[in-house]
Amino acid sequence: MPRELDELGLKQAELVIVRQKEDAFYYGERMRDGERGWFPASCATEITDPTAMENNVQRMKRLRKETNV
């Protein structure tokens, strides 16, 4: 849960595009709604498989279309 205005709240299995890495924190964009903010790096697992990344981008596009975000 975020404690500051610039922090990003995340749920388990939330997909985030990481835009910046700084020490123990990442700055990213939550895929389901485009919200941006900082979160602890320890809360994330990096996806490096190109197929998985493409599937996640397609999922993000569908979610944004379905939710009008």
WODAZI-V492871 format. One line per field, one symbol per residue. ss: DSSP state (@ for helix, = for strand, . for the rest). psi: psi as a letter, one per 40 degrees, with the letter a starting at -180 (. if undefined). burial: I if it has 9 or more other C-alpha atoms within 8 Angstrom, else O. Layout:
ss->???
psi->???
burial->???
//
This chain:
ss->......=........=======..======.....=====@@@......@@@@@@@@@@@@@@@@@@..
psi->hidideihhiihehhhhhdihhbeiihihhddeeiiiiihdeeihhhehdddddddddddddddddef.
burial->OOOOOOIIOOOOOOOOOIOOIOOOIIIIIIIOOOOIIIIIOOOOOOOOOOOIIOOIOOOIOOIIOOOOO
//
